Amino acid sequence: MKSWFPSGNIYLLLLSGGTGSRMKSDIPKQFLELNGKSILLHSLETFLDWGKTKSIVLVSHKDYILKSETLCSSLLRERDRIVEGGDTRHGSTLAGISSLQFSANDIILIHDAARPFVSSDDLDGLAIATEEFGVATLASKNHETVLEEEKDDLKFLNREKIWFMKTPQGIRGDILKKILEKPFTTEPTDLCTWAQGQGIGSKLVESNPYNLKITEKSDLALAEAILPLFQSWKTNEK
């Protein structure tokens, strides 16, 4: 992708509020090591290497703020910060947003720290789509037959229309201001469902094929196998 720079500022909320419950570990997944480096640092360095964020807000569980500071302080810039998250993913998103002062044409990206395999091209494509359409997300196409169970029957869905949602997701400042003003009846699970609840659709941007979310122990082993493949893929993309 050709060099691109936004018309406004780009802010990143890096959601790092896991406690290790689904991983069944005493160590939250973002602090587990992948090739000798924590998953959190892998994700943080991705955005620092991209070089287009004005500020990165690392949203942490209150019990792990000190650990996050110890781990990340040498990389965080003057405008970056660590803030306490909420009890839910959306609560953490709101906590991160409340720490920002953004304008209508700014771009706010929201990313799961447990997704370390994002490329600069992914981020450029997402930010461009967010700037143009208002809300956008990385997503991957489906290549499998998809079934929906209905009582004692199976319904075959059109796999050509099925996408798997990924992060980062992005929203333009004017759209974010608009949805912040309206209450929601059901707590959103992510940025796109939040916008959809206000009648605002999202632009899908195809993600690189390695954009894995590390949630369970088996995912960590898979991530170790994916890492060299992802690094090779990034080199060939340049």
Accessible surface in RSA format (square Angstrom, percent):
REM  Atomic radii and reference values for relative SASA: ProtOr
REM  Chains: A
REM  Algorithm: Lee & Richards
REM  Probe-radius: 1.40
REM  Slices: 20
REM RES _ NUM      All-atoms   Total-Side   Main-Chain    Non-polar    All polar
REM                ABS   REL    ABS   REL    ABS   REL    ABS   REL    ABS   REL
RES MET A   1   125.79  65.1  52.94  35.0  72.85 173.4  69.10  58.8  56.68  75.1
RES LYS A   2   184.93  90.2 172.59 105.9  12.35  29.4 122.22 110.0  62.71  66.8
RES SER A   3    97.29  82.2  57.44  76.7  39.85  91.8  52.97 112.8  44.32  62.1
RES TRP A   4    38.76  15.6  34.72  16.8   4.04   9.5  30.69  16.4   8.07  13.1
RES PHE A   5   140.06  70.1 118.98  73.7  21.08  54.8 118.98  72.1  21.08  60.3
RES PRO A   6    29.25  21.3  11.01  10.0  18.24  66.3  11.14   9.2  18.11 112.6
RES SER A   7    89.01  75.2  48.45  64.7  40.56  93.4  52.09 110.9  36.92  51.7
RES GLY A   8    18.54  22.9   0.00   N/A  18.54  22.9  10.13  27.8   8.41  18.8
RES ASN A   9    55.57  38.3  52.24  50.5   3.33   8.0   3.48   8.4  52.09  50.3
RES ILE A  10     1.00   0.6   0.00   0.0   1.00   2.4   0.00   0.0   1.00   2.7
RES TYR A  11    14.58   6.8  14.58   8.3   0.00   0.0   8.17   6.1   6.41   7.9
RES LEU A  12     0.00   0.0   0.00   0.0   0.00   0.0   0.00   0.0   0.00   0.0
RES LEU A  13     0.00   0.0   0.00   0.0   0.00   0.0   0.00   0.0   0.00   0.0
RES LEU A  14     0.00   0.0   0.00   0.0   0.00   0.0   0.00   0.0   0.00   0.0
RES LEU A  15    16.54   9.2   9.70   6.9   6.84  17.2   9.95   7.0   6.59  17.7
RES SER A  16     2.96   2.5   0.00   0.0   2.96   6.8   2.52   5.4   0.44   0.6
RES GLY A  17    34.12  42.1   0.00   N/A  34.12  42.1  14.58  40.0  19.55  43.8
RES GLY A  18    21.89  27.0   0.00   N/A  21.89  27.0  17.26  47.4   4.63  10.4
RES THR A  19    62.05  44.1  46.73  47.4  15.32  36.5  30.57  41.1  31.48  47.6
RES GLY A  20     6.08   7.5   0.00   N/A   6.08   7.5   2.52   6.9   3.56   8.0
RES SER A  21    88.04  74.4  63.07  84.2  24.97  57.5  51.98 110.7  36.06  50.5
RES ARG A  22   153.61  64.5 137.91  70.3  15.70  37.4  62.20  85.0  91.42  55.4
RES MET A  23     4.09   2.1   1.63   1.1   2.46   5.9   1.42   1.2   2.67   3.5
RES LYS A  24   171.83  83.8 146.87  90.1  24.97  59.4  99.13  89.2  72.70  77.4
RES SER A  25    31.73  26.8  13.13  17.5  18.60  42.8  12.70  27.0  19.02  26.7
RES ASP A  26   143.65 100.6 116.74 116.2  26.90  63.6  38.67  91.0 104.97 104.7
RES ILE A  27    83.32  47.4  82.56  61.5   0.76   1.8  83.32  60.0   0.00   0.0
RES PRO A  28     1.99   1.4   1.99   1.8   0.00   0.0   1.99   1.6   0.00   0.0
RES LYS A  29    28.14  13.7  28.14  17.3   0.00   0.0  20.15  18.1   7.98   8.5
RES GLN A  30     2.85   1.6   2.85   2.1   0.00   0.0   1.54   3.3   1.31   1.0
RES PHE A  31    14.26   7.1   2.04   1.3  12.22  31.8   2.04   1.2  12.22  35.0
RES LEU A  32    27.54  15.3  25.55  18.3   1.99   5.0  27.54  19.3   0.00   0.0
RES GLU A  33   107.78  61.9  94.57  71.5  13.21  31.5  29.43  56.9  78.34  64.0
RES LEU A  34     0.00   0.0   0.00   0.0   0.00   0.0   0.00   0.0   0.00   0.0
RES ASN A  35   102.90  71.0  77.67  75.1  25.24  60.8  11.12  26.8  91.78  88.7
RES GLY A  36    61.98  76.4   0.00   N/A  61.98  76.4  28.46  78.1  33.52  75.1
RES LYS A  37    71.11  34.7  67.47  41.4   3.64   8.7  41.02  36.9  30.08  32.0
RES SER A  38     6.74   5.7   4.19   5.6   2.55   5.9   4.19   8.9   2.55   3.6
RES ILE A  39     0.00   0.0   0.00   0.0   0.00   0.0   0.00   0.0   0.00   0.0
RES LEU A  40     0.00   0.0   0.00   0.0   0.00   0.0   0.00   0.0   0.00   0.0
RES LEU A  41    25.70  14.3  25.70  18.4   0.00   0.0  25.70  18.0   0.00   0.0
RES HIS A  42    27.25  14.9  22.37  15.6   4.87  12.5  10.05  10.4  17.20  20.0
RES SER A  43     0.54   0.5   0.00   0.0   0.54   1.2   0.54   1.2   0.00   0.0
RES LEU A  44     0.00   0.0   0.00   0.0   0.00   0.0   0.00   0.0   0.00   0.0
RES GLU A  45    44.64  25.6  44.60  33.7   0.04   0.1  14.30  27.7  30.34  24.8
RES THR A  46    22.72  16.2  14.47  14.7   8.25  19.7  12.38  16.6  10.34  15.6
RES PHE A  47     0.35   0.2   0.27   0.2   0.08   0.2   0.27   0.2   0.08   0.2
RES LEU A  48    38.57  21.5  21.78  15.6  16.79  42.2  22.39  15.7  16.18  43.5
RES ASP A  49   120.24  84.2  87.27  86.9  32.97  78.0  31.01  73.0  89.23  89.0
RES TRP A  50    18.34   7.4   2.80   1.4  15.54  36.5   4.05   2.2  14.29  23.2
RES GLY A  51    52.57  64.8   0.00   N/A  52.57  64.8  22.01  60.4  30.56  68.5
RES LYS A  52    33.39  16.3  17.16  10.5  16.23  38.6  21.09  19.0  12.30  13.1
RES THR A  53     7.44   5.3   0.09   0.1   7.35  17.5   0.52   0.7   6.92  10.5
RES LYS A  54    80.57  39.3  74.37  45.6   6.20  14.8  37.94  34.2  42.63  45.4
RES SER A  55     3.83   3.2   3.83   5.1   0.00   0.0   3.83   8.2   0.00   0.0
RES ILE A  56     0.00   0.0   0.00   0.0   0.00   0.0   0.00   0.0   0.00   0.0
RES VAL A  57     0.00   0.0   0.00   0.0   0.00   0.0   0.00   0.0   0.00   0.0
RES LEU A  58     0.02   0.0   0.02   0.0   0.00   0.0   0.02   0.0   0.00   0.0
RES VAL A  59     0.70   0.5   0.42   0.4   0.29   0.7   0.42   0.4   0.29   0.8
RES SER A  60     0.27   0.2   0.16   0.2   0.11   0.3   0.11   0.2   0.16   0.2
RES HIS A  61    47.04  25.7  42.24  29.4   4.80  12.3  24.74  25.5  22.30  25.9
RES LYS A  62   134.55  65.6 115.84  71.1  18.71  44.5  58.30  52.5  76.25  81.2
RES ASP A  63   101.87  71.4  70.30  70.0  31.57  74.7  22.85  53.8  79.02  78.8
RES TYR A  64    49.32  23.0  49.23  28.0   0.10   0.3  23.95  18.0  25.38  31.3
RES ILE A  65    40.79  23.2  40.79  30.4   0.00   0.0  40.79  29.4   0.00   0.0
RES LEU A  66   134.72  75.0 131.15  93.8   3.57   9.0 131.86  92.6   2.86   7.7
RES LYS A  67    97.65  47.6  90.27  55.4   7.38  17.6  43.67  39.3  53.98  57.5
RES SER A  68     0.12   0.1   0.12   0.2   0.00   0.0   0.00   0.0   0.12   0.2
RES GLU A  69    74.86  43.0  74.05  56.0   0.81   1.9  21.77  42.1  53.10  43.4
RES THR A  70   105.89  75.3  81.06  82.2  24.83  59.2  72.75  97.7  33.15  50.1
RES LEU A  71    56.51  31.5  43.54  31.1  12.97  32.6  47.42  33.3   9.09  24.5
RES CYS A  72     0.00   0.0   0.00   0.0   0.00   0.0   0.00   0.0   0.00   0.0
RES SER A  73    69.29  58.6  53.12  70.9  16.17  37.2  34.31  73.1  34.99  49.0
RES SER A  74   106.90  90.3  65.26  87.1  41.64  95.9  57.43 122.3  49.47  69.3
RES LEU A  75    59.42  33.1  48.72  34.9  10.69  26.9  51.53  36.2   7.89  21.2
RES LEU A  76    37.40  20.8  17.50  12.5  19.90  50.0  17.50  12.3  19.90  53.6
RES ARG A  77    81.50  34.2  68.43  34.9  13.07  31.1  61.43  84.0  20.07  12.2
RES GLU A  78   177.44 101.9 137.77 104.2  39.66  94.4  61.70 119.3 115.74  94.5
RES ARG A  79   127.18  53.4 121.06  61.7   6.13  14.6  43.92  60.0  83.26  50.5
RES ASP A  80    13.80   9.7   0.00   0.0  13.80  32.6   0.00   0.0  13.80  13.8
RES ARG A  81    88.58  37.2  82.97  42.3   5.61  13.4  33.02  45.1  55.56  33.7
RES ILE A  82    31.42  17.9   5.35   4.0  26.07  62.8   5.35   3.8  26.07  70.7
RES VAL A  83    28.34  18.7  23.60  21.4   4.75  11.4  28.34  24.6   0.00   0.0
RES GLU A  84    92.76  53.3  79.61  60.2  13.14  31.3  20.21  39.1  72.55  59.2
RES GLY A  85    15.69  19.3   0.00   N/A  15.69  19.3   1.99   5.5  13.70  30.7
RES GLY A  86    35.85  44.2   0.00   N/A  35.85  44.2  18.66  51.2  17.19  38.5
RES ASP A  87   155.14 108.7 114.48 113.9  40.66  96.1  36.87  86.8 118.26 117.9
RES THR A  88    61.73  43.9  51.04  51.7  10.69  25.5  59.19  79.5   2.54   3.8
RES ARG A  89    70.87  29.8  55.91  28.5  14.96  35.6  52.19  71.3  18.68  11.3
RES HIS A  90     7.51   4.1   3.99   2.8   3.53   9.0   3.25   3.4   4.26   5.0
RES GLY A  91    21.48  26.5   0.00   N/A  21.48  26.5  17.22  47.3   4.26   9.5
RES SER A  92    10.94   9.2  10.94  14.6   0.00   0.0   4.58   9.7   6.37   8.9
RES THR A  93     4.34   3.1   4.34   4.4   0.00   0.0   2.46   3.3   1.88   2.8
RES LEU A  94    60.22  33.5  56.55  40.5   3.67   9.2  56.91  40.0   3.32   8.9
RES ALA A  95    27.24  25.0  17.00  26.2  10.24  23.3  24.13  34.0   3.11   8.2
RES GLY A  96     0.00   0.0   0.00   N/A   0.00   0.0   0.00   0.0   0.00   0.0
RES ILE A  97     8.39   4.8   6.87   5.1   1.52   3.7   6.87   4.9   1.52   4.1
RES SER A  98    93.11  78.7  55.26  73.7  37.85  87.2  49.83 106.1  43.28  60.6
RES SER A  99    35.13  29.7  10.07  13.4  25.06  57.7  21.56  45.9  13.57  19.0
RES LEU A 100    16.48   9.2   1.13   0.8  15.34  38.6   2.66   1.9  13.81  37.2
RES GLN A 101   173.18  96.8 149.29 109.1  23.89  56.9  56.87 121.1 116.31  88.2
RES PHE A 102    25.83  12.9  12.44   7.7  13.39  34.8  13.31   8.1  12.52  35.8
RES SER A 103    62.31  52.7  58.20  77.7   4.11   9.5  24.02  51.1  38.30  53.6
RES ALA A 104    52.20  48.0  47.75  73.7   4.45  10.1  47.80  67.3   4.40  11.7
RES ASN A 105    71.18  49.1  68.56  66.3   2.62   6.3  30.80  74.1  40.38  39.0
RES ASP A 106     4.02   2.8   4.02   4.0   0.00   0.0   0.00   0.0   4.02   4.0
RES ILE A 107     0.78   0.4   0.78   0.6   0.00   0.0   0.78   0.6   0.00   0.0
RES ILE A 108     0.01   0.0   0.01   0.0   0.00   0.0   0.01   0.0   0.00   0.0
RES LEU A 109     0.00   0.0   0.00   0.0   0.00   0.0   0.00   0.0   0.00   0.0
RES ILE A 110     1.17   0.7   1.06   0.8   0.12   0.3   1.06   0.8   0.12   0.3
RES HIS A 111     0.85   0.5   0.85   0.6   0.00   0.0   0.00   0.0   0.85   1.0
RES ASP A 112    11.72   8.2  11.72  11.7   0.00   0.0   3.84   9.0   7.88   7.9
RES ALA A 113     1.47   1.4   1.05   1.6   0.42   1.0   1.05   1.5   0.42   1.1
RES ALA A 114     4.28   3.9   2.86   4.4   1.41   3.2   2.86   4.0   1.41   3.7
RES ARG A 115    22.54   9.5  21.80  11.1   0.74   1.8   0.00   0.0  22.54  13.7
RES PRO A 116     5.72   4.2   0.19   0.2   5.53  20.1   0.54   0.4   5.18  32.2
RES PHE A 117     1.29   0.6   1.29   0.8   0.00   0.0   1.29   0.8   0.00   0.0
RES VAL A 118     1.79   1.2   0.84   0.8   0.95   2.3   0.84   0.7   0.95   2.6
RES SER A 119     6.92   5.8   5.89   7.9   1.04   2.4   6.92  14.7   0.00   0.0
RES SER A 120    53.66  45.3  49.08  65.5   4.58  10.6  29.54  62.9  24.12  33.8
RES ASP A 121    46.59  32.6  41.35  41.2   5.24  12.4  17.36  40.9  29.23  29.1
RES ASP A 122    10.76   7.5   6.88   6.9   3.87   9.2   3.64   8.6   7.11   7.1
RES LEU A 123     0.00   0.0   0.00   0.0   0.00   0.0   0.00   0.0   0.00   0.0
RES ASP A 124    10.47   7.3  10.47  10.4   0.00   0.0   0.00   0.0  10.47  10.4
RES GLY A 125    13.36  16.5   0.00   N/A  13.36  16.5  10.50  28.8   2.86   6.4
RES LEU A 126     0.00   0.0   0.00   0.0   0.00   0.0   0.00   0.0   0.00   0.0
RES ALA A 127     0.00   0.0   0.00   0.0   0.00   0.0   0.00   0.0   0.00   0.0
RES ILE A 128    58.29  33.2  57.34  42.7   0.96   2.3  57.34  41.3   0.96   2.6
RES ALA A 129     7.76   7.1   5.95   9.2   1.82   4.1   7.70  10.8   0.07   0.2
RES THR A 130     0.00   0.0   0.00   0.0   0.00   0.0   0.00   0.0   0.00   0.0
RES GLU A 131    46.98  27.0  38.04  28.8   8.94  21.3  20.16  39.0  26.82  21.9
RES GLU A 132   121.80  69.9  92.33  69.8  29.48  70.2  39.19  75.8  82.62  67.5
RES PHE A 133   101.52  50.8  74.31  46.0  27.21  70.8  78.71  47.7  22.81  65.3
RES GLY A 134     0.09   0.1   0.00   N/A   0.09   0.1   0.09   0.2   0.00   0.0
RES VAL A 135     0.30   0.2   0.00   0.0   0.30   0.7   0.00   0.0   0.30   0.8
RES ALA A 136     0.00   0.0   0.00   0.0   0.00   0.0   0.00   0.0   0.00   0.0
RES THR A 137     0.00   0.0   0.00   0.0   0.00   0.0   0.00   0.0   0.00   0.0
RES LEU A 138     0.00   0.0   0.00   0.0   0.00   0.0   0.00   0.0   0.00   0.0
RES ALA A 139     0.27   0.2   0.27   0.4   0.00   0.0   0.27   0.4   0.00   0.0
RES SER A 140    22.19  18.8  22.06  29.4   0.13   0.3  17.11  36.4   5.08   7.1
RES LYS A 141   100.05  48.8  90.03  55.2  10.02  23.8  36.82  33.1  63.23  67.3
RES ASN A 142    11.46   7.9   1.26   1.2  10.20  24.6   0.51   1.2  10.95  10.6
RES HIS A 143   148.21  81.0 124.79  86.7  23.42  59.9  90.05  92.8  58.15  67.7
RES GLU A 144   123.13  70.7 122.23  92.5   0.90   2.2  42.80  82.8  80.33  65.6
RES THR A 145    84.01  59.7  61.60  62.5  22.40  53.4  36.84  49.5  47.17  71.3
RES VAL A 146    31.10  20.5  28.28  25.6   2.82   6.8  31.10  27.0   0.00   0.0
RES LEU A 147    85.10  47.4  57.24  40.9  27.86  70.0  57.24  40.2  27.86  75.0
RES GLU A 148    75.29  43.2  71.88  54.4   3.41   8.1  25.57  49.5  49.72  40.6
RES GLU A 149   137.83  79.1 110.17  83.3  27.66  65.9  29.71  57.5 108.12  88.3
RES GLU A 150    78.93  45.3  72.24  54.7   6.69  15.9  28.55  55.2  50.38  41.1
RES LYS A 151   198.46  96.8 165.39 101.5  33.07  78.7 122.82 110.5  75.64  80.6
RES ASP A 152   156.53 109.6 115.39 114.8  41.14  97.3  44.98 105.9 111.55 111.2
RES ASP A 153    97.11  68.0  93.66  93.2   3.44   8.1  28.05  66.0  69.06  68.9
RES LEU A 154    90.16  50.2  77.30  55.3  12.85  32.3  77.68  54.6  12.48  33.6
RES LYS A 155   100.40  49.0  95.53  58.6   4.87  11.6  52.37  47.1  48.03  51.2
RES PHE A 156   139.31  69.7 113.51  70.3  25.80  67.1 113.51  68.8  25.80  73.8
RES LEU A 157    54.44  30.3  41.02  29.3  13.41  33.7  43.96  30.9  10.48  28.2
RES ASN A 158    79.81  55.0  62.57  60.5  17.24  41.5  33.33  80.2  46.49  44.9
RES ARG A 159   103.95  43.6 101.30  51.6   2.65   6.3  16.14  22.1  87.81  53.2
RES GLU A 160   139.52  80.1 112.90  85.4  26.62  63.4  50.29  97.3  89.23  72.9
RES LYS A 161   162.68  79.4 138.25  84.8  24.43  58.2  86.20  77.6  76.48  81.5
RES ILE A 162    45.40  25.8  42.36  31.6   3.04   7.3  43.76  31.5   1.64   4.5
RES TRP A 163    78.64  31.6  53.42  25.9  25.22  59.2  38.80  20.7  39.84  64.6
RES PHE A 164   100.47  50.3  97.70  60.5   2.78   7.2 100.47  60.9   0.00   0.0
RES MET A 165    87.21  45.2  65.38  43.3  21.84  52.0  65.47  55.7  21.74  28.8
RES LYS A 166    41.33  20.2  40.14  24.6   1.18   2.8   3.63   3.3  37.69  40.1
RES THR A 167     7.17   5.1   7.17   7.3   0.00   0.0   7.17   9.6   0.00   0.0
RES PRO A 168     0.00   0.0   0.00   0.0   0.00   0.0   0.00   0.0   0.00   0.0
RES GLN A 169     1.63   0.9   1.63   1.2   0.00   0.0   0.44   0.9   1.19   0.9
RES GLY A 170     0.00   0.0   0.00   N/A   0.00   0.0   0.00   0.0   0.00   0.0
RES ILE A 171     0.09   0.0   0.09   0.1   0.00   0.0   0.09   0.1   0.00   0.0
RES ARG A 172    48.55  20.4  48.55  24.7   0.00   0.0  11.33  15.5  37.21  22.6
RES GLY A 173     0.00   0.0   0.00   N/A   0.00   0.0   0.00   0.0   0.00   0.0
RES ASP A 174    51.87  36.3  45.81  45.6   6.06  14.3  22.93  54.0  28.94  28.9
RES ILE A 175    18.84  10.7  18.84  14.0   0.00   0.0  18.84  13.6   0.00   0.0
RES LEU A 176     0.04   0.0   0.04   0.0   0.00   0.0   0.04   0.0   0.00   0.0
RES LYS A 177    87.57  42.7  84.72  52.0   2.85   6.8  50.58  45.5  36.98  39.4
RES LYS A 178    99.19  48.4  95.66  58.7   3.53   8.4  52.28  47.1  46.91  50.0
RES ILE A 179     0.47   0.3   0.01   0.0   0.46   1.1   0.01   0.0   0.46   1.3
RES LEU A 180    73.21  40.8  44.53  31.9  28.67  72.1  45.90  32.2  27.31  73.5
RES GLU A 181   141.95  81.5 107.07  81.0  34.88  83.1  45.29  87.6  96.66  78.9
RES LYS A 182    96.22  46.9  90.87  55.8   5.34  12.7  54.12  48.7  42.09  44.8
RES PRO A 183   125.79  91.7 101.14  92.2  24.65  89.6 112.15  92.6  13.64  84.8
RES PHE A 184    80.22  40.1  55.59  34.4  24.64  64.1  60.22  36.5  20.00  57.2
RES THR A 185   150.26 106.9 108.48 110.0  41.78  99.6  88.72 119.2  61.55  93.0
RES THR A 186   110.58  78.6  98.22  99.6  12.36  29.4  71.19  95.6  39.39  59.5
RES GLU A 187    81.01  46.5  64.70  48.9  16.31  38.8  25.61  49.5  55.40  45.2
RES PRO A 188    13.22   9.6   2.98   2.7  10.24  37.2   9.00   7.4   4.21  26.2
RES THR A 189   100.30  71.3  87.81  89.0  12.49  29.8  82.89 111.3  17.41  26.3
RES ASP A 190    22.97  16.1  18.41  18.3   4.56  10.8  14.17  33.4   8.80   8.8
RES LEU A 191     3.29   1.8   0.06   0.0   3.23   8.1   1.35   0.9   1.95   5.2
RES CYS A 192     6.14   4.6   4.72   5.3   1.42   3.3   5.06  12.8   1.08   1.2
RES THR A 193    59.43  42.3  50.19  50.9   9.24  22.0  51.55  69.2   7.88  11.9
RES TRP A 194     6.12   2.5   4.27   2.1   1.86   4.4   4.97   2.6   1.15   1.9
RES ALA A 195     0.00   0.0   0.00   0.0   0.00   0.0   0.00   0.0   0.00   0.0
RES GLN A 196   111.74  62.5 103.67  75.8   8.06  19.2  40.30  85.8  71.43  54.2
RES GLY A 197    66.66  82.2   0.00   N/A  66.66  82.2  34.26  94.0  32.40  72.6
RES GLN A 198    35.49  19.8  14.61  10.7  20.88  49.7   6.68  14.2  28.81  21.9
RES GLY A 199    67.86  83.7   0.00   N/A  67.86  83.7  33.11  90.8  34.76  77.8
RES ILE A 200    32.90  18.7  29.38  21.9   3.51   8.5  32.89  23.7   0.00   0.0
RES GLY A 201    46.68  57.6   0.00   N/A  46.68  57.6  27.68  76.0  19.00  42.5
RES SER A 202    39.98  33.8   9.35  12.5  30.64  70.6  10.23  21.8  29.75  41.7
RES LYS A 203    89.11  43.5  83.69  51.3   5.42  12.9  36.11  32.5  53.00  56.5
RES LEU A 204    66.19  36.9  50.59  36.2  15.60  39.2  50.59  35.5  15.60  42.0
RES VAL A 205    24.60  16.2  21.72  19.7   2.87   6.9  24.60  21.4   0.00   0.0
RES GLU A 206    98.68  56.7  76.94  58.2  21.74  51.8  24.14  46.7  74.54  60.9
RES SER A 207     9.49   8.0   0.00   0.0   9.49  21.9   0.40   0.9   9.08  12.7
RES ASN A 208     5.84   4.0   0.13   0.1   5.71  13.7   4.42  10.6   1.42   1.4
RES PRO A 209   102.49  74.7  63.99  58.3  38.50 140.0  73.25  60.5  29.25 181.8
RES TYR A 210    51.47  24.0  49.23  28.0   2.24   5.8  20.48  15.4  30.99  38.2
RES ASN A 211     3.04   2.1   0.06   0.1   2.99   7.2   0.85   2.0   2.19   2.1
RES LEU A 212    32.92  18.3  28.87  20.7   4.05  10.2  32.76  23.0   0.16   0.4
RES LYS A 213    59.78  29.2  51.86  31.8   7.91  18.8  21.93  19.7  37.85  40.3
RES ILE A 214     0.00   0.0   0.00   0.0   0.00   0.0   0.00   0.0   0.00   0.0
RES THR A 215    22.18  15.8  22.01  22.3   0.17   0.4  14.92  20.0   7.26  11.0
RES GLU A 216    96.90  55.6  96.90  73.3   0.00   0.0  18.42  35.6  78.48  64.1
RES LYS A 217   131.87  64.3 122.14  74.9   9.73  23.2  73.86  66.5  58.02  61.8
RES SER A 218    77.53  65.5  61.93  82.6  15.60  35.9  54.55 116.2  22.98  32.2
RES ASP A 219    26.91  18.9  26.68  26.6   0.23   0.5   0.27   0.6  26.65  26.6
RES LEU A 220    39.76  22.1  39.76  28.4   0.00   0.0  39.76  27.9   0.00   0.0
RES ALA A 221    69.28  63.7  55.32  85.4  13.96  31.8  61.91  87.2   7.36  19.5
RES LEU A 222    89.78  50.0  85.14  60.9   4.64  11.7  89.13  62.6   0.65   1.7
RES ALA A 223     0.00   0.0   0.00   0.0   0.00   0.0   0.00   0.0   0.00   0.0
RES GLU A 224    74.55  42.8  64.26  48.6  10.29  24.5  33.90  65.6  40.65  33.2
RES ALA A 225    60.63  55.7  45.55  70.3  15.09  34.3  55.80  78.6   4.84  12.8
RES ILE A 226    22.14  12.6  22.14  16.5   0.00   0.0  22.14  15.9   0.00   0.0
RES LEU A 227     9.41   5.2   9.41   6.7   0.00   0.0   9.41   6.6   0.00   0.0
RES PRO A 228    77.23  56.3  70.71  64.5   6.53  23.7  72.17  59.6   5.07  31.5
RES LEU A 229    99.51  55.4  97.31  69.6   2.20   5.5  97.57  68.5   1.94   5.2
RES PHE A 230     6.83   3.4   6.83   4.2   0.00   0.0   6.83   4.1   0.00   0.0
RES GLN A 231    86.24  48.2  83.46  61.0   2.78   6.6  28.02  59.6  58.22  44.2
RES SER A 232    59.87  50.6  51.95  69.3   7.92  18.2  31.51  67.1  28.36  39.7
RES TRP A 233    52.80  21.2  48.70  23.6   4.09   9.6  39.93  21.3  12.87  20.9
RES LYS A 234    71.78  35.0  69.77  42.8   2.01   4.8  23.24  20.9  48.54  51.7
RES THR A 235    92.52  65.8  83.84  85.0   8.68  20.7  59.18  79.5  33.34  50.4
RES ASN A 236   118.34  81.6  86.79  83.9  31.55  76.0  29.47  70.9  88.87  85.9
RES GLU A 237    89.96  51.7  64.63  48.9  25.33  60.3  10.14  19.6  79.82  65.2
RES LYS A 238   204.05  99.5 138.28  84.8  65.77 156.6 118.21 106.4  85.83  91.4
END  Absolute sums over single chains surface
CHAIN  1 A    12401.5       9751.9       2649.6       6616.3       5785.2
END  Absolute sums over all chains
TOTAL         12401.5       9751.9       2649.6       6616.3       5785.2
